[in-house]
Amino acid sequence: MTVASDPPSHTAKRPRKLFKNWMAKLASLPMILTALVVFVGGTAWTVTYSFTGSRMLPKTNWVGFDQYERLWNTDRWIISIKNLGIYGGCSMVLTLVLGFSLAACLDRKIRFESAFRSIFLYPFALSFVVTGLAWQWILNPDFGLQSVVRGWGWESFTFNPLNDPNTVIYGLLIAGLWQGTGLIMCIMLAGLRGIDEDIWKAARVDGIGTIKTYVMVIIPMMRPVFITALVLIASGIIKLYDLVVAQTGGGPGLSSEVPAKYVIEYMFRAQNLGQGFAASTMMLCSVVIILIPWAYLEFGGKKRG
């Protein structure tokens, strides 16, 4: 009489799954190690030394939260946070609105769509340094936009945002929108092209207007696209540096100072690594504040579903 053998357990299948596609896993190992050592290790090193009094070279003389207290008591840092808040809020809203509006126009299958798409996307191919220098010349009152309009006979026209402390941040915003809107437009256009045509036909049959269809039907369906666009815009806002240096250099005075420039100045020019590390850590906290809601919206909703 033979005894029936037990069915194979799931534990026996796990080693097989572990070694499945082992060549691909082996090929990705260097990138994983690089990410762990460079990014995770560098982040941990920065946070650790932000609690020290390091000056020109890293030192382990612990000072607790002294660097952070000094950071938040520095007018330059507070001004940079305010400037980034103004720039970031306006950039977030306007980039989404302009990008979606341009995508909606191109989605109507207009003539020369590919040419318009290339024109709108072309500025994104330029570096922030080139963009900053180009808009510095365009907004220059001596030979830029103001000079051109006055040459047309409108002598009272004044448009000089980069030399006015109250409007310089909006001069930076113009250049940032010019460069970044094209990418968001392409992302939105890809999302719109993924909408089933039957939805539009059903909306027309029900007598729903175009704008109401966008607001009530299309935009809610494009929620993942909007989340992706928001993350891309937010990451560009937080690391804003090249555009400021090329266009204004942080001036006039400190009116266009931003956190990334503060970090670079203290780490490499003022030779105060501890203060630069503390500012970097605060920027890291802002990134985490963005990533956690994004991860919750992206993956938490899918788990619940």
Beta strands, then each sheet from edge to edge (+ up, - down):
end
